Amino acid sequence: LEGAGTDGNVYICIYGNKGDIGKRKLHKSLTTTVPFQQNQVDVFLLEAVSVGDIEVLKIGHDADKPGEGWFVGKVVVKESEYAQTEAVFTAECWLDAQKDDGRLEREIPLEVVQPSRTKPKHLTEGSEEEKEETSQGIWDVWVTTGSEQDCGTTAKVQLVVYGEQGNTDPIVLYKTFSTGTTQKLEITVSDIGELYKIRLSHDGTGTEGAWFIEKIKMKDRHTRQEFLFTPQAWLSDQSEQGAMIELPAIRPDIPPLQERTYEVSVYTGDVPAGSTEAAVYLTIFGDHGDTGRRVLSHSINNTDRFQQGQVDVFHVSALDVGKPKYINIGHDNLGRGAGWFLDKVTIKETPEARSEYIFPCSRWLDSSMEDGKTVRTLRLLGEVNDDDTTREKDSETEGEWKCWVTTSNVPAAGTDSNVYIKVFGENGVSEDILLNNSDKNFQKGQIDEFDLHLGKELGEIYKLRVWHDGKTSWHLQQVKLLDMHTNEELKFDFDCRLASKGQDGPMVRELPAIRPGRDILPLVNYSVTVVSKPCEGNSGGGPPLSINLVGERGDSGV
């Protein structure tokens, strides 16, 4: 910034949990001749008795005349030249008598403790001192409870740690978290990769259910990597989010996960006895982990929840899980008439979002109906935009479409099989269309583009079928169709593996088209029973059998 430097006398005071170093003048920079100039980094050495865990610092200067102000970017503190971690304090503010609030001194709280990013000059690359230890997954954890009256809890506390390669199971913290105490524990997290968030919860049992959690510190025993979480929040089963909190890890050069308020709409089917009085819970799973199990207790639009033919809307606050892929939803099977018919669930990433994700069900969650399950996993059917303005008004299709096929970015996702699609319209069905314009199609993480000549006579598309000839398996992520004349866009989120010949699993999948405000053709699990008549020569075995169900809305495919 123009005019960011200062010639004033700069001083600093560092505070920790064991005191402070006192006010120190920063006068001899190890890196520059004239300190505190624009776009410059200055390094200083300060000798002091250890202040313990660094928590906050105060920095200021004495130049109060016009043009002598100073813009502070950030301050990084290490306990020694060789320390493996460093404390980062981000300021990004003016200390200027003529700007902002006119203050020349500011107190800056700790932002993050991270692995040290600078090395002492005498260490050469590859030296023994420079080599980093590999994490063994053993962490020390310090949990600090608030010091005000009744902040502690006797409930069972659980911690879940999320990394880029997976997450732990819930870890029970076998301690009593009394008011004003800091409890130290040891946990093992195995190989979950770089930590990016934690979830803390309790079950509300005991004489003290509500708990005020002040801060959590985690330190890897081997790498010395540290994370500091400062929730300063109550965990109570009486709150809307329940006795649970998610906290993002602050990592260098990586933006932390942001909190979202998901809007979850639950559609109870309009069937006799479809209502429930049971406690319903939900978990959303996405690219970045899951929300944890959330009880849907506070409907924002209805007093009596989950009544026949009713839509209940809930707000679920959680760290961003990325694109939702599937959900678990169920109930505790308690209360009169606990059985429940769930039509579908839709999720918006914010209450203001115009697009929503569709998770169809159309089944009973009832211990005495169908398969007796009271919990179901619902996969994403697709995404629909309520504010779809891409389609040209009063235009008619010419039958020319673009098709994009996305192969998933997971192990063994690609295939060299021949891939086919079939498009179903209100007035007809396309031929089997071979998607083959290159010998390098359908590779892992790849998007392949094709031109489809479907013709005007097909009518409005309501279903898409995809299959392959089974040379090798294939993990299909998505198929997107775009009408080149009307600009209508249809997305089909398959996110599934099509098996190869001889493997268990389907080689063909189909999904309905999703349009705003329109009913969705349901996915149905048909139960087919084949009765063989006893007769001479019918001893079983023989070639594999196939079946194709044909109805008013097309067929199921072989």
Buried (B, 14 or more C-beta within 10 A) or exposed (E): EEBBBBBBEBBBBBBBEEEBBEEBEBEEBEEEEEBBBEEBEBBBEEEEEEBEBBBBBBBBBEBBEEEBBBBBEEBBBBBEBEBBBBBBBBBEBBBBBEEEEEEBEBEBEBBBBBBBEEBEEEEEEEEEEEEEEEBBBBBBBBBBBBEEEEBBBBBBBBBBBBBEEEBBEBBEBEBBBEBEBBBEBEBEBBEBEEBBBBBBBBBBEBEBBBBBBBBBBBBBBEBBBBBBBBBEBBBBBEBEBBBBBBBBBBBEEEEBBEEBBBBBBBBBBEEEEBBBBBBBBBBBBBEBBBBBBBBBBEBEEEEEBBBBEBBBBBBBBBBBBEBBBBBBBBBBBEEEEBBBBBBBBBBBBEEEBEEBBBBBBBBBBBEEBEEEBBEBEBBBBBBBBEEBEEEEEEEEBBBBBBBBBBBBEEEEBBBBBBBBBBBBBEEEBBEEBEBEEEEEBBBBEBEBEBEBEBBEEBBEBBBBBBBBBBEBBBBBBBBBBBBBBBEBBBBBBBBBBBBBEEEEEEBBBBBBBBBEEEEBBEEEEEEEEEEEEEEEEEEEEEEEEEEEEEEEEBBBBE
